[in-house]
Structures are given as C-alpha cells and as structure tokens.
Amino acid sequence: MSNEDANPDAVPTLDQAQRQIARYGLDADPQAVLVAVRLMDAGARLDRASEVHFSRFGLSTGRYRLLANLEDSDGEKAPSQLAKSLGVSRATVTGLVDGLEREGLVVRRASAEDGRGAVVVLTARGAQRLRDMAADHFARIQALVGGLTTDERGLFLDLLERISQRIGVLAAE
C-alpha cells in the first residue's frame, strides 16, 4: 500500500468541497461534488492497484482485459470488435496485441469470414496464463468488495451503472 493510500488526509472531504465551492462563488451541492471527486480518486487508486496486481502475472490491466475478452468470445475477435468492447481505440488494441503476440499469448490470422480482415486469436499459452492466474485474481477481486454485504453489492452495482451512464458529461463539449 502506498503512503497516499494509507493517508486518510489524502481523501477529499466535505469541508474541502465546501471551501472550494465558496472560494469560486459557485452554487453547487458540496455533497454531489464530494461524491464525484471521491469516485475519481477511488478510480485513480484502483487503476494504480490494478496495474500492480496484473504485473504479478506479467500483464497490464489492458492486456488482461483483452485476453479475458477474447476468452469470453470463444477465443477470437476482430481488432475493431475488441476496440469497441474494451472501450479503447483501434490503435490501443494494436499496441496491446503487438505485445501479447510477442509473448505468444495471441496470434493474428486472416479472418475465415473475410480474407481481407484479420482476427486476434487467443493461443493455448494465453488461455493457460488466464487459468494460472484465476484463483489468485478472483480471490483478490472478491476480497476487494469483501466488506460489502450481498445487498450492498447489488446497490453498488446499480449506483455504478447510473453513474456510468452519465460519465459523458465530463467529456462533453
């Protein structure tokens, strides 16, 4: 755990949100601001922890997500479909696939449906990497939310979905 993660003072507070809103003379709900800021803070910390977690298995979060997505798609998918399902650019997929291909975890081959296009295929070695990490990975994922009851997890999933539907407001012109 990093010092930042262990330092409760690093977590934004309602008082800080109120002071910032007052400083700028805004008419904003401090609690709403605090929820959004804490969510962004938790997301950033989760991103950092995820990278540490997946590095134990010689992967990054993006590389793991691509492998898992292939596995869930019967082992093969077009790069454009991967980009769409992962929510990343085609260039990002190309970079992820390049690295995974160098390690023998995926291969590119011509599409059986369209000889002009290519598909990315999960290799036996890639599938084995996912199997080898599964027990530890899922134990840690479960432990991450272990402090929540079943009902709380259900509510949390609902709240995450509702917030996820509005993420676009941050990037809107």
Protein Blocks (a to p, Z undefined) as FASTA:
>chain_A
ZZklmmmklpccfklmmmmmmmnopacdfklmmmmmmmmmmmmmmmmmmmmmmmmnopaf
klmmmmmmmmmnnopacfklmmmmnopafklmmmmmmmmmmnopaccdddfklmmbccdd
ddfklmmmmmmmmmmmmmmmmmmmmmpcfklmmmmmmmmmmmmmmmmmmmpZZ
